[in-house]
Amino acid sequence: MYEDTADYGTFAQQIAAATDTYGSKIVTDLNLGFKLSESLKLNVGSNNLFNIYPDQQDDWTEAGGYWDSVQMGFSGAYYYAKLNYQF
């Protein structure tokens, strides 16, 4: 729904309301590989190991959600295991 900009007062107040501010974040990715045999390798890992989220924004985000995904993705941690077999 359209939001009336007059609710934010002067032009300077509108600019301040529309300005996104982001705190610093550190995202940790980890991948561990284990050679089980000559032809078999196991990888386990994580993207965003500590489940860090971007700063929550107000309703002025372009995506219309709480998080603007310019810092990192907004889906949280992702864990995986991968088994490789080489012929």
GIBELDA-V152437 format. One record per backbone hydrogen bond with DSSP energy under -0.5 kcal/mol. CO is the residue of the C=O (numbers start at 1). NH is the residue of the N-H. If there is no record, write none. Layout:
# GIBELDA-V152437
CO,NH
CO,NH
This chain:
# GIBELDA-V152437
2,4
4,7
5,8
6,9
10,14
11,15
12,16
13,17
14,18
15,19
16,19
18,20
27,29
28,49
30,46
32,44
34,36
34,42
39,86
40,36
40,37
41,84
42,34
43,82
44,32
45,80
46,30
47,78
48,51
55,68
58,61
61,64
66,57
67,69
68,70
68,71
78,47
80,45
82,43
82,84
84,41
85,87
